[in-house]
């Protein structure tokens, strides 16, 4: 399945702060189907859109 990484956020953000979730919510409010996934290799949260070409 193709996915487009829209933005990356470090996993060690301040306590109580969810910048990846907030960014994804703003993308969804703008009509773009975004979701947050965890990239264990880079220890980061990725905001992605599934089914989009990466080119």
GROMACS elastic network, one bead per residue, 0.5 to 0.9 nm:
[ bonds ]
;  ai    aj funct       b0    kb
    1    50     6  0.72756   500
    1    51     6  0.63290   500
    1    52     6  0.88523   500
    2    49     6  0.86214   500
    2    50     6  0.59887   500
    2    52     6  0.58538   500
    2    53     6  0.61809   500
    2    54     6  0.72401   500
    3    48     6  0.62745   500
    3    49     6  0.54938   500
    3    51     6  0.54234   500
    3    52     6  0.54578   500
    3    53     6  0.67283   500
    3    54     6  0.67489   500
    4    47     6  0.84916   500
    4    48     6  0.54041   500
    4    49     6  0.51987   500
    4    50     6  0.63979   500
    4    51     6  0.77407   500
    4    52     6  0.58420   500
    4    53     6  0.65543   500
    4    54     6  0.53465   500
    4    55     6  0.88944   500
    5     8     6  0.75002   500
    5    46     6  0.64709   500
    5    47     6  0.59396   500
    5    49     6  0.66529   500
    5    50     6  0.87729   500
    5    54     6  0.81078   500
    6    34     6  0.83331   500
    6    46     6  0.74260   500
    6    47     6  0.54798   500
    6    48     6  0.54139   500
    6    49     6  0.71215   500
    7    20     6  0.81260   500
    7    23     6  0.86028   500
    7    45     6  0.85423   500
    7    46     6  0.59245   500
    7    47     6  0.52639   500
    7    48     6  0.73179   500
    8    20     6  0.75795   500
    8    44     6  0.65725   500
    8    45     6  0.58531   500
    8    47     6  0.63220   500
    8    48     6  0.89607   500
    9    12     6  0.87376   500
    9    13     6  0.82700   500
    9    19     6  0.72769   500
    9    20     6  0.61009   500
    9    44     6  0.55793   500
    9    45     6  0.51570   500
    9    46     6  0.63521   500
    9    47     6  0.81876   500
   10    13     6  0.64161   500
   10    20     6  0.88780   500
   10    42     6  0.84254   500
   10    43     6  0.66900   500
   10    45     6  0.62300   500
   10    46     6  0.87828   500
   11    38     6  0.83940   500
   11    42     6  0.89523   500
   11    43     6  0.57608   500
   11    45     6  0.59429   500
   12    15     6  0.84597   500
   12    43     6  0.82951   500
   12    44     6  0.81095   500
   13    16     6  0.83748   500
   13    17     6  0.64593   500
   13    18     6  0.75805   500
   13    19     6  0.80615   500
   14    17     6  0.54735   500
   14    18     6  0.83365   500
   15    18     6  0.84208   500
   17    20     6  0.89804   500
   18    21     6  0.54383   500
   18    22     6  0.61906   500
   18    23     6  0.86801   500
   19    22     6  0.50166   500
   19    23     6  0.60192   500
   19    24     6  0.85103   500
   20    23     6  0.51448   500
   20    24     6  0.61230   500
   20    25     6  0.85583   500
   20    35     6  0.88692   500
   20    36     6  0.66349   500
   20    45     6  0.64781   500
   20    46     6  0.71079   500
   20    47     6  0.64282   500
   21    24     6  0.50932   500
   21    25     6  0.60897   500
   21    26     6  0.86333   500
   21    35     6  0.78317   500
   21    36     6  0.64832   500
   21    45     6  0.89802   500
   21    47     6  0.80196   500
   22    25     6  0.50885   500
   22    26     6  0.62799   500
   22    27     6  0.87039   500
   23    26     6  0.51047   500
   23    27     6  0.62738   500
   23    28     6  0.87159   500
   23    34     6  0.88174   500
   23    47     6  0.77045   500
   24    28     6  0.61983   500
   24    29     6  0.85787   500
   24    32     6  0.87876   500
   24    33     6  0.83186   500
   24    34     6  0.53575   500
   24    35     6  0.58035   500
   24    36     6  0.67484   500
   24    47     6  0.61716   500
   24    48     6  0.82694   500
   25    28     6  0.50546   500
   25    29     6  0.61214   500
   25    30     6  0.86369   500
   25    34     6  0.75317   500
   25    35     6  0.81558   500
   26    30     6  0.63131   500
   26    31     6  0.88433   500
   26    32     6  0.87307   500
   26    34     6  0.88933   500
   27    30     6  0.50821   500
   27    31     6  0.65630   500
   27    32     6  0.52655   500
   27    33     6  0.70020   500
   27    34     6  0.61202   500
   27    35     6  0.89242   500
   28    31     6  0.50116   500
   28    33     6  0.53555   500
   28    34     6  0.58878   500
   28    35     6  0.84335   500
   29    32     6  0.72582   500
   29    33     6  0.88727   500
   30    33     6  0.88082   500
   31    34     6  0.89451   500
   32    49     6  0.77829   500
   33    48     6  0.84028   500
   33    49     6  0.59321   500
   33    50     6  0.78099   500
   34    47     6  0.63475   500
   34    48     6  0.54887   500
   34    50     6  0.76589   500
   35    46     6  0.81540   500
   35    47     6  0.55522   500
   35    48     6  0.54950   500
   35    49     6  0.65192   500
   35    50     6  0.82992   500
   36    45     6  0.64684   500
   36    46     6  0.55446   500
   36    48     6  0.62550   500
   36    49     6  0.89269   500
   37    44     6  0.86199   500
   37    45     6  0.57226   500
   37    46     6  0.52877   500
   37    47     6  0.65220   500
   37    48     6  0.72749   500
   38    41     6  0.89733   500
   38    42     6  0.88520   500
   38    43     6  0.72974   500
   38    44     6  0.60138   500
   38    46     6  0.61113   500
   38    47     6  0.89060   500
   39    42     6  0.57620   500
   39    43     6  0.57428   500
   39    44     6  0.53710   500
   39    45     6  0.60323   500
   39    46     6  0.67823   500
   40    44     6  0.68408   500
   40    45     6  0.86101   500
   41    44     6  0.80011   500
   42    45     6  0.86983   500
   49    52     6  0.64457   500
   50    53     6  0.87017   500
   52    55     6  0.88751   500
